[in-house]
Amino acid sequence: MFSISCKRASELVHKKHNEGLTTKERWRLKIHTGMCSACKTFEKQTDQIEKIVKSRIQKQPSANLEDFKVDTLSKINK
């Protein structure tokens, strides 16, 4: 079965960043996001958040956590 639920798609989006996806999981997510605009948007937003967080951690690994949160949220909301 190729179709997955939105719940499973969101799990795969998070797994993509934390553990990586198998080829089968990548294809299932791609098929689902090709048909579901909400999950496609969720994946794009999650990808963007991950990118911002990783770049911030690389630039200032020992930054104050509260300052980090405020700055990251301001960049996400742009």
N, C-alpha and C positions, 0 to 999 in steps of 0.2 A: 504494500500500500504506500502510495507516494504522498498523499495529503497528510498534513499534521495539523494539530490545533494551534490556535494563537498562543495558548499557554506553553505548549511544547516549543513553539518558535521562539518565544521570549527566553525560555531556558537555554536553547541553543545559542542565542545571541550572547548570553552571559558566558556560556561554556566556551564560545569562540575566543573570548578574551582571557579566560582563566586557564583553560586546559588545552584548547584547540579542538577542532572538530575532525571527525573521520570524513572520508570522501562521501560516504552515504549521508551523513548528517549535513554536510555542506550543500549537497544537491537538494535535500529535502527543504532546507532553509531557503535556498535560492528559489525553488519552485513556489514555496509558500509566499515569500515576499514579492514574488512576481505577480501574485494574485491578490494579495492583501496589503492595501496601502497603509493601514494602521501599523502593521508589523514592519513594513518597509521603513516607515518614518521612525518607529522605535529603534530599529537597527541603526539607522543613520545617526540618530541622536546619541545612542549608546557608543557608537564608534567615535563620535566627536568628543564625548565626555572622556573616554579612555585616552584619546590622543592628548587632550588638554592635561589630564592628570599625569600622564607619563612625562610630558614635556616639563611640567612644573616640578615633578619629583627630581628629574635630572638636573634642572637648573638650581633648585634650592632644597636639597634633601633634608636639611635640618631646620627648615623654616618653622616658625610658630604655627601650630596646627590651626588655630582659629583664623589667623591671617591667611593661611593657605586655603581654608574653606571659603572665606569671603572673596578672595581674589578669583578662585576657580569658579564660583557661582556667578560672579560678575562677567567672566569671560563666556560662560555657557549662555547667559541671558542676552548676549549681544546679537 
